[in-house]
Amino acid sequence: LIIACPCAIALASPFTLGNMLRIFGKKKFYIKNTQTIEQLAKIDTAIFDKTGTITTSQKSTAYYEGMPLTAEEESLLKNTIRASNHPLSRSLYDLLKEQNIITLDEYEEHIGKGLESSKGNIKMKIGSANFVGKAIPENMLDTSMYISANNNYKGRYVFQNQYREGLTTTFKNMSQTLNLAILSGDNEGEKTRLEALLPKLTPLFFNQKPEHKLAFIKTLQDQGKKVLMVGDGLNDAGALAQSNVGIAISENINVFSPACDAILDASKFQQLYSYILASKKAIRIIKMSFMLSLLYNCVGLYFAVTGQLEPVIAAILMPLSSISIVAFTTVMTNFIGRKLS
């Protein structure tokens, strides 16, 4: 009975996954729980948002087209986007000149559409063209944030997208074992550029609202796919929650993304596939631990049932078997961790 104790088998999974959780955290990949690692190891499809996910706000530039804004409107604009975590809002906030912080009379963020605020006698809308009431030509395919004040269109900020370093290599490596796709809420203005950057035949879907992204992922899951969604955390909240694993890419890890299973520091975007492979290796370590434990349990049971093993020796071997599994999983997971840059 002592030799057949399953303690060693029971310890394999929590010690392996717990140590991987610690290692990922040190590598700026913050996972909610150990179950997420198990789910990540099963992924066969990866879906990416565009803005704020494969693009970076730290190198973005923008220029303004339209009527000049008054000093009050400039102040209201800056203070409105200050409260938003949307990647374009964060980019524009950093690009605008400094303004005094003011308390807004009203503020509301419409997911997938834009921001609405008021201060004094000025009511401002910031977001998509439809949201602010601006009709645009169908061939206008750039990335823009439109502004209206008191229901009068003022102008727009046009962004020049900067893609994350190593994007092409990352997608090329992932495409070897995973099905990839881009789901973007933006228009097709970057389609040609993305086709040149990404592996051939990577599906690109544009003008996708949050509910469209969620439905797309659900359709894949109905086909038996295990889906990873990588987004910016806010507009992709529904898709992140629906997916088997949702990862929010963050330029600022202090931004809270309740819908996601993990937060990846943007500086580690190139390592995303390495983390997925590390999760798969962690599951293999658990299986190897089970085999190792079963092996010496079978050997020990032979000596025990034939009467060749004294109870005192058996009592010594039982904790040693548990220690050996803990040592094995710790050494192996640390070995995997050292290979992660």
LUMVEXKOL-552376 format. One record per atom (N, C-alpha, C): residue in one letter; x, y, z. Coordinates in steps of 0.001 Angstrom, whole numbers, plus 524288, in hexadecimal, padded with zeros to 5 digits. Atoms other than C-alpha are relative to their C-alpha. Layout:
N
AXYZ/...
end
This chain:
341
L8033E7FB4180000/L800008000080000/L8035F804EE80000/I7FC8C7FB6F7FFC9/I80B2B8095A80318/I80290800EB7FAB1/I7FD667FF8680512/I8122D8067C7F65B/I7FC35801FE7FBD3/A803DB7FE93803FF/A805A58082C7EE62/A7FD9080558800E3/C802267FAC67FEF1/C802D4815A67F432/C800848037C7FB28/P7FFD37FCDB804D4/P7FF4181ECB7E8C7/P801D7805A2800D9/C7FE6D7FA907FED7/C8052882AE97EF30/C803688024E7FBB2/A7FC607FE03803F2/A80FF582C167E503/A7FD21801917FB04/I803097FEC8804B5/I8063D82BA67D9B9/I7FCC5804F1800D7/A803477FB6E7FED7/A7FD8F835A47E070/A803228050B8000C/L7FCB97FB567FFA8/L8091183F087E1FE/L80204801D37FAB1/A7FD8D7FEC48050B/A80D8F83EB77D3C8/A7FD8C804C07FD65/S802A37FBBE802C8/S8034E847BF7CDEC/S8006980545802C3/P7FFBB7FACD7FD8B/P8028F852AA7D830/P8057E8024080048/F7FAAD7FDF47FFB8/F81158853A47D993/F801F9801AE7FAA2/T7FE507FE8A80548/T813B1853CC7CAE8/T7FD668050F7FE36/L802DF7FB71801D7/L8091085D987C794/L800EC804BE80380/G7FEEC7FBA77FC6C/G80B93865D17D3BB/G8053A802857FEE2/N7FAD47FDDD80130/N819DD8673E7D052/N80002802BF7FAB7/M8006E7FD6580512/M8168386A817C234/M7FD4A8054680097/L802B17FB157FEF5/L80D42874FF7C74B/L803DD80415801F7/R7FBFE7FC777FDE2/R8189987AF57CED6/R803D9801B07FBC2/I7FC337FED580421/I821DB87A107C33B/I7FDAF803C67FC02/F802907FC81803B7/F81822880587B9E2/F7FF94805848023C/G8005D7FAD87FD87/G8161588B727C394/G80520802ED7FFCE/K7FAD57FD8880047/K824AD88E147C3F7/K8013B801CD7FA72/K7FF2B7FEA680582/K8247388E977B510/K7FBE9803DB7FDFA/K803EA7FC018014C/K81972898D67B553/K7FB4C7FDCC7FD06/F804BF8027980211/F80EC888F467B16F/F7FCBD7FE70804BE/Y802D38007C7FB0C/Y804A5890477BC30/Y7FAF57FCE87FF27/I804578039E800E3/I7FB2F884BA7BC77/I7FC8E7FFB2804D0/K803D97FFE37FBCA/K7EEC88842F7C4A0/K800677FB4280396/N7FFC6804BB7FCD5/N7EFF58760E7C930/N802A37FB9D7FCEC/T7FD46804628027A/T7F61F868DD7C64B/T7FCAC7FD6C7FBC2/Q8035E8024D80405/Q7EA38864577BE83/Q800DD802947FAB3/T7FEFF7FD33804E7/T7ED9586EB47B460/T804A87FD9B7FD22/I7FB7C8028180276/I7FAB6868187B1FF/I7FE587FAFE7FD47/E801F5804D580263/E7F3BB85B347AF68/E7FCF8801327FB06/Q803067FE8A804A2/Q7EA6C861F07A5E7/Q8038F802097FBAB/L7FC627FDCD803D8/L7F59B8692079F35/L802E97FBAF7FD19/A7FD388046080269/A7FC5A85C2679C93/A7FCB77FD447FBDC/K80384802A0803A6/K7F05585778794EC/K7FEA18035B7FB41/I801817FC4F8041D/I7EF3F8636278BEF/I801AD7FE0F7FA9A/D7FEA58013C8056C/D7EEAE8609B77D50/D7FEC7804827FC40/T8016A7FB7C80338/T7E98686DC67785B/T8010A805018030F/A7FED67FAFF7FD75/A7EE2C87B8F77B7B/A7FDB78047D7FCD6/I8027A7FB8180276/I7E634887C77786A/I8024B804FC8025A/F7FD997FB287FE3C/F7EC538955577937/F7FCB7804BA7FE73/D801F87FAD280151/D7E67C8A2D7779FB/D8047B803047FD73/K7FBD47FCF480280/K7EE098AD5A7728D/K801C58048E8036F/T7FE6F7FB3A7FD47/T7EE0D8BA9C7794F/T801027FEF1805C9/G7FE92800BF7FA91/G7F5338BA0F7863E/G801D87FA8A8013A/T7FE4C8056D7FF30/T7F84E8ABA57847D/T804DB7FEDE7FCC6/I7FB5B800AF80347/I8014A8AA16778CF/I802518054F7FE81/T7FDC67FAC4800B4/T8031D8B8DC77802/T8018C8022080553/T7FE357FDB07FB26/T80A198C0EE78245/T7FE9A805C680036/S801627FA7A7FF57/S805B48CDF2787BD/S804C28034E80160/Q7FB667FD1B7FE47/Q813508D19D78C67/Q802CE802BB7FB83/K7FD637FDA580483/K817F98D4BC77E9F/K7FC23802607FC1A/S803F97FE0280395/S80B368D968778AD/S8007D805E97FF44/T8003E7FA6880124/T809F18E6AF7723C/T7FA93801397FDDC/A805277FE6E801E6/A7FDBD8EE5776EB8/A8001E805B77FE72/Y800847FA8A80187/Y7FA108FAE9767E1/Y7FA3B801637FFC7/Y8056A7FE3A7FF95/Y7EDC190317768B8/Y7FE258024F7FAD9/E802937FDC380495/E7E48C9064575D85/E7FABE80234801AF/G8051A7FDD37FEBE/G7D93690FAC75F66/G8004C8058480216/M8003E7FABB7FDD1/M7D4FD91C3976600/M803228004580510/P7FD017FF787FB2A/P7DDC292164770E2/P7FC727FF7B804C5/L802E9800867FB20/L7D95091DD577E8C/L8011B804A880388/T7FF2A7FBC67FC37/T7D74A92869788A9/T803097FDDA804A3/A7FD10801A77FB61/A7DF22928267953C/A7FCAA7FC8B80385/E80381803217FCB4/E7D336922E779C94/E7FF347FA967FD92/E800C88050880292/E7D1379183379273/E804E57FCA080060/E7FB21802F37FF72/E7DF8F91451792E1/E800807FDC08057E/S7FFD2801D37FA96/S7DEC49135D7A1B1/S7FC2D7FB81800DE/L803F0804137FF61/L7D25490B4F7A10A/L801A67FAFC7FD35/L7FE1C80480802F3/L7D82690255796AE/L804157FCFA8031A/K7FBC6802867FD12/K7E4518FF8B79EBD/K7FDE57FD4D804E3/N80212802327FB2B/N7DCA88FD357AB3A/N7FC257FB927FF0D/T803988044080140/T7D2D28F47E7A475/T802F97FAF77FEDC/I7FD1B804BF80167/I7DC8A8EB0379E86/I8039F7FE378046C/R7FCC5801857FB7E/R7E4498EB147AB4B/R7FD9C7FB61802DE/A802AE804267FD19/A7DA138E1DC7B106/A7FF5C7FAF97FCD3/S800CB804858035C/S7DA488D8507A590/S804F57FCBB7FF91/N7FB978038A800B4/N7E2F58CC4E7A430/N800697FDE97FA72/H7FFA0801B080575/H7E0998CAA57959E/H805598018D7FDDB/P7FAB87FED3801FB/P7EDC48C9ED78E72/P8006E805317FD19/L7FFC37FB0B802D2/L7EA8D8D56378572/L7FF74804A0803BE/S800947FBDC7FC11/S7E6328DD8C7911C/S80520800E3802E0/R7FB057FF7D7FD36/R7F2E68DAA179825/R80419802917FC7E/S7FC437FDAA803A3/S7FAC38DE1B78C05/S7FF0A805D87FF74/L8014E7FA7F800BF/L7F38C8EAEC789E8/L8010E8031C804F7/Y7FF167FD4D7FB0D/Y7F4698EE7379852/Y805C98018080082/D7FA627FEF17FFA2/D8033C8ED70797B2/D801C8804147FC09/L7FE697FC6380422/L803D58F58378B34/L7FE0880595800E1/L8023A7FACB7FF26/L7FB3D900E178FB4/L803318030480413/K7FD237FCD07FC43/K8011D90C407971F/K7FD727FFBE80561/E801DC8005E7FAA0/E7FFCA90CD07A5D5/E7FB6E803BB80102/Q804877FCE17FE6B/Q7F308911BF7AB97/Q7FF1D7FF3F805E1/N801678008B7FA7E/N7EE63914507B966/N7FBC27FBD78008C/I803EF804007FF02/I7E6989090F7BF12/I7FB0C8029580211/I804FB7FDC57FE63/I7D84590C9D7C03B/I7FC1D7FB968011E/T80423803C87FEE3/T7CC4C9059C7C569/T7FBB7800987FBEC/L803F97FFDB80413/L7C2D89021C7BA90/L7FA8D7FFD380261/D80573800357FE3A/D7B44B904697BC3A/D7FD8B7FAC17FE9C/E802068050A801C0/E7B1198F81D7B47B/E804557FD1B7FD1B/Y7FC3E80336802E6/Y7B9158ECD17AF1F/Y7FDA87FA9E7FF26/E801DA805458012D/E7B53E8E03E7A849/E8032F7FDBE7FB89/E7FD1A802AB8041A/E7BCCE8D66E7A04C/E7FC817FBE17FD85/H80340803A8802E8/H7B5388CF2B795D4/H803A47FC177FD51/I7FC59803E3801E5/I7BC818C2877932D/I7FF6E7FF377FA20/G7FFF9800C7805A7/G7C05D8C156784F4/G7FE4E804B27FCDC/K801DF7FB59802CB/K7BB648CEF3781B4/K80333804D880151/G7FD097FB537FE98/G7C1DF8D9DA78970/G7FEBA801F68056A/L8009D7FD7F7FAE9/L7C1838E335794E3/L7FC4F804A47FF8E/E803927FB8E7FFD2/E7B7778ED52798D8/E800B9802BA8053E/S7FF207FD1E7FB21/S7B9B68F8147A2D0/S7FDD38058A7FF7F/S801A97FA878000F/S7B59A905C47A6AC/S8028E802E68048A/K7FDFF7FC717FC07/K7BB03911387AE42/K7FDD28056F7FED0/G802637FAE8800F6/G7B37E91DE17AFD1/G7FC167FFB17FB98/N803AF7FFE58046E/N7AC92921057A32D/N802157FD1F7FB38/I7FDBA802EE80461/I7B4FC9180B79AB6/I7FF067FA2B800CC/K800C98059F7FFFB/K7B0E390A26797A1/K803177FDAC7FB7B/M7FC5E801F7803F0/M7BAF99022379060/M7FF567FA277FF29/K7FFD78058480170/K7BB0F8F53578939/K805327FEE37FD3F/I7FAF88018480245/I7C7A48EE2C78594/I7FFAE7FA3D7FEA0/G800268058580163/G7C8598E17F77DF4/G7FF847FF287FA2E/S800A38013E80589/S7C3E78DBB177119/S7FCE0804437FD3E/A802CD7FC178031C/A7BE418E3C276611/A7FA227FF9E800EB/N805A5800B17FF1A/N7B0AA8DE06767E7/N7FE61801FD8055C/F8014F7FE7E7FAAA/F7B11F8E0A577676/F7FF7D805F080090/V800367FA4C7FF94/V7B3C38EF2A774C1/V7FC6A8026D7FBE1/G803A07FE0C803E4/G7AA598F04376949/G80287802257FB21/K7FD317FE2F8049F/K7B4358F20A75E5A/K7FFB87FBDD7FBB8/A8001C8038B80479/A7B1DE8EBDB75117/A80541800417FD41/I7FAE18001F8028D/I7BE7F8E77174AA9/I7FFA97FCD37FB00/P7FFF280308804DA/P7C18F8E27573CED/P801827FA548010A/E7FED7805887FF43/E7C23C8D3A773B96/E805B97FEC27FF19/N7FA838011E8012D/N7D0198D48973661/N803BB8025D8040A/M7FCA57FDD57FBEC/M7D5228DB75742A5/M8014D7FB9B803D6/L7FE9F804BD7FD28/L7DC988D04774907/L8046B800C8803ED/D7FBE67FF3D7FC12/D7E5BF8D695752E0/D7FDAE7FF5A80575/T8019C8008F7FA87/T7E54A8D4FE761AA/T7FF84805638026B/S800F07FAAB7FE22/S7DF1A8E11B767A9/S7FC8A80003804D3/M803A57FED57FBC6/M7D8828E679773CC/M7FD5B805277FEA8/Y803097FB7580196/Y7CD988F017770A3/Y7FDFD802E6804CC/I801847FCB17FB98/I7C96B8FB7F7793A/I7FB7F803877FE66/S804387FC36800BB/S7BCD69032877A57/S7FF15802D68051B/A801437FCE47FB62/A7B91C90E10783BC/A7FA8F802487FF4B/N805737FE3A8004B/N7AACC911087867F/N7FD787FE5A7FADC/N8023280277804B6/N7A72C907FD77B2D/N801D78027A7FAEE/N7FD9E7FDC2804AC/N7AF8890FDC771AB/N8054D7FD6B7FF18/Y7FB17802A080127/Y7BA629085F76AF7/Y80483803E87FFFD/K7FB767FC847FF9D/K7C7B290E4F76E0F/K804967FE197FCA7/G7FB8A801F7802EE/G7D1F29057B7680B/G801657FA82801C3/R7FE548054F7FE9E/R7D9A68F8FA7699B/R805E77FFC580096/Y7FA72801307FF7C/Y7E6CD8F3DB76DDC/Y8010A7FB047FCE5/V7FEAB8046A80357/V7ECDD8EAC6763C1/V805047FD8080217/F7FB9C802C77FD99/F7F6158E06A76938/F803357FD107FBEA/Q7FC6C8032280321/Q801DB8DA47762F7/Q8017E7FB3F80350/N7FF10804B07FCE0/N802668CC34767E2/N805B37FE547FFE5/Q7FACE802487FF84/Q80F328C6B276CCE/Q7FF547FA8080232/Y800B7805657FE46/Y80F8B8B7E576DC2/Y804687FE5B803A7/R7FC4A801AD7FC08/R816658B0E3778BB/R804C87FD697FD85/E7FB2280249801D7/E824668ACDE776DE/E7FFA57FA0980044/G80011805B68002A/G825BA89EA3772E1/G7FACB7FDA57FE95/L80538801F18014A/L8179789D8B76E4C/L800427FBB07FBE6/T7FFB8803CC80441/T81B0789646761C6/T8022D7FACE801D9/T7FD91804CE7FE0C/T823DF88C747688F/T7FC657FD1B803BB/T80390802687FC3A/T81A1C88A1377377/T7FB9A7FD1D7FD47/F8044B8027E802CF/F80EF58872976A0F/F801F57FB647FCB3/K7FDD58044680325/K817AF87EC476177/K800D37FB2B80363/N7FF0E804677FC77/N81B988764B76D14/N7FADF7FD94801DC/M80500801FD7FE08/M80DBA8753077234/M7FCFA7FD127FBCA/S802F78026E80445/S8084C87182764DC/S801A57FA5D7FEFB/Q7FE2D8055B800C9/Q81039864E276547/Q7FC757FC09802B6/T80343803AE7FD04/T8071985EC376F5B/T7FA898021880128/L805027FDA17FEA5/L7FB9C86831770CE/L7FD648026A7FB3A/N802EF7FD04803E4/N7F0E786DAC76834/N7FF908059E801E8/L7FFDC7FA867FE74/L7F1E087C8A76858/L7FC06803347FCF2/A803847FC5E802AC/A7E8AB887A976500/A8003F80544802B8/I800517FAB17FDE8/I7E7538965D766E2/I7FA4E801B97FFEA/L805417FDC77FF97/L7DA7389C1076BB9/L800A4805A4801C2/S7FF277FA7B7FEC1/S7DAC48AAE676B5A/S7FAF78032B7FF90/G8046D7FC6D80044/G7D0A98B53376E3C/G800E88047A7FC44/D7FEB77FBD1803A6/D7D7AD8BE60764E8/D7FE727FE8B7FA70/N801328010580582/N7D5738BFB075651/N8049C7FD467FD54/E7FC2280304802EB/E7DD888B94674B97/E804B48032E7FE44/G7FBB47FCA9801A3/G7E75B8C45674A94/G8055E7FD8680083/E7FAED802797FF14/E7F2748BBBA74FA8/E800547FA887FD9E/K800278055980203/K7EEBD8AF747481F/K804D67FE9A7FCD3/T7FB7A8012380357/T7F9868B03573DE7/T804F87FF9380332/R7FB578000E7FCB8/R803C18B3427482F/R8003B7FB1180359/L8002A804BA7FCBE/L7FF5C8A807750E7/L801117FB1A7FCC0/E7FF138048680362/E7FF5789E7E7457E/E805CF7FF4E7FEEB/A7FA5D8004C800E2/A80DA58A1DE74364/A802F17FE52804EF/L7FD5D801317FB0B/L811168A05A751CF/L7FEE57FA8480200/L801A9804F07FDB7/L80994893F57552E/L800AA7FB807FC2F/P7FF968048D8037E/P80AB68860674FDA/P7FB997FFF17FBFD/K803E9800408042A/K8037C883A27432B/K7FB487FCDF801CC/L804FF802927FEEA/L7F55787F717441C/L7FE1F800C7805A2/T8020E7FEB57FAD6/T7F3BE8852F751C8/T7FAE9803097FF49/P805047FD3E800C4/P7E532888F475238/P7FFFF8054B802C5/L800597FAB97FDD2/L7E2E98978775474/L7FA53801C27FFC3/F8056C7FE437FFBB/F7D5A289C5875904/F7FFD48057880250/F8002C7FA8F7FE4B/F7D2DD8AAE575A47/F7FA618019C80131/N8051C7FDCE7FE8D/N7C7A68B36975F2B/N7FCF77FC498039C/Q8025F803B87FC60/Q7C5048A976769E5/Q7FEA3802AE80524/K801B37FDE57FB04/K7BCFB8AE7677546/K800E67FBF580448/P7FF19803BD7FBBE/P7BEB98A850782D2/P7FC8D7FB327FFBF/E8038A8048080040/E7B2BB89FBB780FB/E801507FC627FB6F/H7FE658033D8046F/H7B7E889B1C773C8/H804A57FC928017E/K7FB6D802FC7FE4A/K7C4B9896E6779ED/K7FE5F7FB798037E/L801E3804137FC78/L7BD9A88F6278481/L7FD637FB9E7FCEA/A802C2803E880327/A7B4F28888877A86/A803CE7FCD37FCAF/F7FC0F802A380337/F7C0C18853277202/F802B47FBC18032F/I7FD4E803C97FC9F/I7C7A587E7F77D5C/I7FC5E7FB8D80186/K803CA804137FE96/K7BB598773B78167/K7FF327FC2E7FB7D/T800978036580496/T7B9EF872077738A/T804927FC377FF9C/L7FB68803658001D/L7C7D886CC177406/L7FFB67FBD980445/Q80073803BF7FBB2/Q7C54C8666978131/Q7FBEB7FBDB7FEDA/D80402803CB80185/D7B90A85FF877BDD/D8022D7FBF57FC31/Q7FD6F803988039E/Q7C20D859C0771BB/Q8041E7FCA8802C0/G7FC458030F7FCF4/G7CA4E853FC77CBE/G8054C80282800B3/K7FB047FD4E7FF7C/K7D52D85E1977C67/K800E0801EA8059B/K7FE647FDC17FB08/K7DC8C86236788A0/K8027A8054D7FEC5/V7FEBA7FAD180206/V7DD9D870E5786CC/V802C2803688040E/L7FD467FBF47FD05/L7E75487AAF78C20/L7FEA1805457FD9C/M801197FAB6801D8/M7E2F8888E678B13/M803F0803B680274/V7FC407FC257FE2E/V7ED4A8938278C19/V7FDFE805617FE89/G8024B7FAE280107/G7E7C78A13978D80/G8021A8042E80399/D7FE277FBA27FCD1/D7E9278AE617942B/D7FD278005980539/G80264800597FAD7/G7DFF18AB1779F6A/G7FAC1802A08009E/L804E37FD257FF33/L7D4B28B4D779E0C/L7FC057FEB87FBC9/N803A9801208043C/N7CE078B42D790CE/N7FFA27FA297FEDE/D7FFF38059D8010B/D7D1B38A5C47902A/D7FE297FCD7804B0/A8016D802AA7FB25/A7CBFE8A27679D8E/A7FC917FB3C7FF08/G80379804618011B/G7C128899CF79819/G802DB7FB7C7FD79/A7FD098040E802B4/A7CA568926978F16/A803EF7FD6B803AD/L7FC3D8021E7FC3E/L7D479890CD799DB/L7FD547FC42803C8/A802E28034D7FC57/A7CA3A88B2F7A300/A7FDFB7FB087FD5F/Q8022880477802D4/Q7C48C8821879898/Q8043A7FC087FE9C/S7FBCE80378801C1/S7D1A087C777945B/S801A47FC3C8044E/N7FDFD803BD7FC26/N7D7F1870C679AEA/N8042B8028480369/V7FC247FCE47FD1E/V7E32A879B479ECB/V800048057A7FDAD/G7FFD97FA95801C0/G7E29E8888B79E08/G804B7802C580244/I7FB4D7FD3D7FE53/I7EF488904D79E90/I7FF98805B57FE5F/A800077FA658011A/A7EF7A89F1C79F8E/A8059B801F47FF9A/I7FADD7FD91800AB/I7FB868A5EF79A12/I7FFBE8056C8025E/S800497FAFF7FD42/S7FE988B1937A29F/S8052E802EB7FFDB/E7FB707FC947FFA2/E808068BCDA7A12E/E800F180181805AC/N7FFC07FEBF7FA6F/N8050A8BF537AF85/N7FD587FBA0802FE/I80223804A67FD73/I803488B2FD7B7BA/I7FC87801598049A/N803757FE757FBB9/N7FC308BAE27C231/N7FA5E800BC7FE2D/V805517FF8A8021A/V7F0768BBE77B910/V7FD187FAF58011D/F802F4804947FE65/F7E6308B29B7BE52/F7FC767FE257FBA4/S8031F8024D80433/S7E0078A9797B450/S7FD207FB458022E/P802A1804427FD3D/P7D5F38A1457BB97/P7FE387FB827FC97/A8020D8041D80366/A7D17A899897AFB8/A8042B7FC1D7FE51/C7FBD98034180223/C7DEBB893947ACAE/C801E87FBF0803F7/D7FDA58040C7FCB9/D7E595887697B1D4/D805AC8013980138/A7FA7E7FEAA7FF36/A7F31388D6C7B0C1/A80118805617FDB7/I7FE2E7FB028020C/I7F9FF89A507AE86/I805B57FF507FE65/L7FAAB8005B80208/L8063189AA97A61A/L80231805737FF4B/D7FD667FB03800B9/D80F638A6227A72A/D80173800987FA3E/A7FF367FF2980597/A810758AC0D79993/A805A87FF237FE55/S7FA7C800BD80150/S81F538AB6679A24/S8015A7FA477FF15/K7FF118059F80096/K81E1E89C7A79A4B/K7FCA57FD9A7FBB4/F80369801FF8041E/F8153F89B5078E6F/F802BF7FBD97FCAF/Q7FD22803B280341/Q81FD98943C786BD/Q8008D7FAA680289/Q7FF54804EE7FD2B/Q82057889BD7914D/Q7FADF7FCFB80096/L805178026F7FF31/L811DB886507908D/L7FFFD7FA3F7FE77/Y8000280570801BE/Y81403879DB788C6/Y803667FCA080393/S7FCA7802DD7FC56/S81EFF875DF79207/S7FD037FE92804EE/Y8031F801197FB59/Y81572876DD79D65/Y7FC097FBA97FEEE/I803A88042580167/I80BA086E537963E/I802CB7FAB97FFF0/L7FCF2804D680025/L8161C86417793A7/L801A37FE4B80577/A7FE7A8013F7FA9C/A81A85864E77A1DC/A7FB6F7FD81802F1/S8049C802517FD8A/S80C92861DB7A622/S7FF597FA4F7FE5A/K800568055A801E7/K80C7F855C279D9A/K8042B7FC8F80290/K7FBCD802F67FD76/K81981851807A365/K7FEB57FEED805B9/A8018A800BE7FA88/A8140D853577B11B/A7FC4A7FB5B8008A/I803978047A7FFE1/I8092A849A87AE1B/I803017FAEF7FF25/R7FCD2804B4800D2/R81352840027A919/R803027FE92804EE/I7FD41801017FB10/I81AD9841867B5DB/I7FC617FD39803DA/I803D38027F7FC83/I80E8083DF67BD6A/I7FF4A7FA497FE82/K800AD80567801CA/K80CA3831B97B515/K804D47FCBB80136/M7FB2F802C57FEB6/M81AE882DFF7B6EB/M800487FEE2805D8/S80008800C17FA50/S8194482FCB7C59C/S7FC657FB808017B/F8039B8044F7FF03/F80D95826A87C582/F802957FAC37FEB9/M7FD73804D38019E/M8155781C5F7BE27/M804517FE81803C7/L7FBC3801037FC54/L820F781DC17C745/L7FDE27FDFB8052B/S8025F801927FB09/S8185081C9E7D342/S7FDB27FA7F7FFAD/L802498052D800B1/L81111810D47CDEE/L804337FBCE7FF95/L7FBC2803BA800AF/L81DE580A497CA63/L802337FE3980535/Y7FDB5801D17FB16/Y823E680A747D7D6/Y7FBE17FE07803D1/N80426802607FCD6/N816AD8078F7DE0C/N7FF6A7FA2F7FEA8/C8006C80573801A3/C815E97FB147D607/C804987FCC480202/V7FB5C802BA7FE0B/V823CF7F74B7D9A4/V7FF937FF36805E4/G8007B800607FA52/G8214E7FA577E7EF/G7FBDB7FC21801B1/L804398039E7FEAB/L814987F2B37E814/L801B67FA507FF61/Y7FE1480558800B7/Y81B857E6B07E2F6/Y802D77FE25804E4/F7FD198017A7FB4E/F824CE7E6AF7EE6D/F7FC787FFD3804C9/A8037C7FFCA7FB75/A819C47EA1D7F7D6/A7FC8C7FB2880055/V8039C804727FFE4/V810437DF427F3F5/V802DD7FACB80090/T7FCEF804D77FF4F/T81B2B7D5047F3DD/T802907FFC680556/G7FDFF8000A7FAAE/G81EB37D8AE801C7/G805C58015C8007C/Q7FA6A7FEBC7FFE5/Q82C487DDA37FE53/Q8010B80595801E2/L7FF6C7FA897FE87/L829D67EB7E8031A/L7FDF1800C68058D/E801A47FF1D7FAA5/E829927EEDE8117E/E7FCDB805128005F/P803447FB537FF6D/P81F667F8E98161D/P8031F804FE800DC/V7FCD97FB537FEFD/V829E98024E81AED/V802568020F7FAEB/I7FDBF7FE5E8050A/I8307A8026A80D8B/I7FBC5802667FC89/A8045A7FDF380310/A823418047C80710/A7FE8E8057D801CD/A801557FAD97FDE3/A8207680FF681020/A804058041C7FE72/I7FBE67FC57801B7/I82D768161280C1C/I7FF6F801367FA2F/L800617FF48805AC/L82B20813E47FDA5/L7FB608036E7FE65/M804A47FD0180187/M81DAB81A397FDA2/M80125805DB7FF7C/P7FED07FA72800B4/P822388285080066/P80439800F47FBEB/L7FBEC7FF5A803FD/L82E12826167F7BB/L7FDA4800257FA88/S802868000980527/S82513823117EC54/S7FD7A805497FEE3/S802687FAD8800B0/S81DBE82FCD7EE84/S8041D804277FEF8/I7FBC27FC38800B6/I82A61837717EFB8/I802517FF947FA89/S7FDAE800BB80534/S82F7D831747E323/S7FC9E802817FBC6/I803817FD97803D5/I82367835F07DB97/I80051805EE80045/V7FF987FA567FF5C/V8242B843A97E13D/V8051D801F97FDAC/A7FAE37FE7080214/A832AB844527DDE2/A800147FFAA7FA0D/F80012800BD805AC/F8305D83F0E7D028/F7FCFD804597FD44/T803317FBF08027C/T82572848A67CCE6/T802868056080081/T7FD787FAEA7FF2D/T82CF2854267D2B1/T8049F800BA7FC55/V7FB6A7FFB38036F/V8396B851187CB2D/V7FE58800A17FA51/M801A57FFE080573/M8324584ECD7BE58/M7FD6C805337FE8D/T8028F7FAFE80136/T829C285B0B7BF22/T803EF8047D80018/N7FBED7FBF57FFF1/N83586863567C2D6/N803557FFBE7FB13/F7FD12800AB804E0/F83C9385DB57B70A/F7FD0F8028B7FB7D/I803377FD7980401/I8313E862097AE6E/I80044805EB80098/G7FFE37FA6A7FEF0/G8315F86F6D7B500/G80500802947FE2A/R7FAF97FDBB801B5/R83FBD8718B7B1FD/R80035800B27FA19/K8000A7FF8B805BD/K83CE586F8A7A38A/K7FC88804787FE25/L8034F7FB9080163/L832C787A847A3CF/L80319804FA800D3/S7FCFE7FB2F7FF81/S8395D8877E7A113/S7FCA78044580253/
end
